[in-house]
Amino acid sequence: MKTISFIGAFLSGALAGAALGLLAAPEKGSDTREKITDAIDDFCKKHNINLSRKEIVDLADDIKEAAADIAE
């Protein structure tokens, strides 16, 4: 259980940082969400984490919202 918590915390932190960087770039929101989704997908494949595409998209949306809240 500790390992899952660690992976979740690491994944969230890494992706939130990436999302903030992407959000600071002058791109359309749909392009930014696509980049975040692709980054999550690549990370999950690299670490053998099985998530459906919908779960990845939902996670990307959550990260985008959290990053927007932090940026305010």
N, C-alpha and C positions, 0 to 999 in steps of 0.2 A: 504494500500500500504506500510506503514511503517513496518508493521509486516512481510510482505513478504521479504522486503529488509533486515530486521534484521535476519530472518531465513536463508536467502541466505548467508549473511555475516558470520553468526555463523557456518553454515554448511561448507562453504568454508574454514574458518579458522581451524575448527576442523579436517576436512578431510585433509587439507594441512599438518597440524602437524602430523597426523597419517601417511600420505604418506611419509613424510620426515623420520620418524622413520622406516618405512618399507623399504624404499630405502637404508637406512644405513645398513640394515641387509644383510648378504651374501646369498641371494636367487636368483633364476632365475626370470627374469622380468615377465614371465607369471604367476608365483606363486604370485608375489607381486601385479600385477594387479588384480588377482582373490581375494586376501585379501582386497584390496581397494574397489573393487566392492561389496564384501559381507558386508563390513563395511557401505558403502553407503546404501545398501539395508536394513540392519538392522536399521540404523538411520531413514530412510524414513518410514519404517513400524512402528517404535516406535512413530513417530510424525505424523502419518496419512498423509504422503506426497505421493501422487500418481505419480510415474514415471514409465515409461516402462523400461524393462530390457535394451533396446538399449540406452535410455537416461542415465541410470545409468552407463553403460559401457562407453559411451561418456564422462560423467562427470569424471569417474575414469581416463580415458586417459588424459583429460585436467589437472587434479590434478597432475598426474604423470609428465606431461610435465612441469608444473609450478614448481613442486618440483625440478626437474632436473635443471631448469634454476636458481633457488635459490641456489642450491648446487654448481653451477659453480663459 
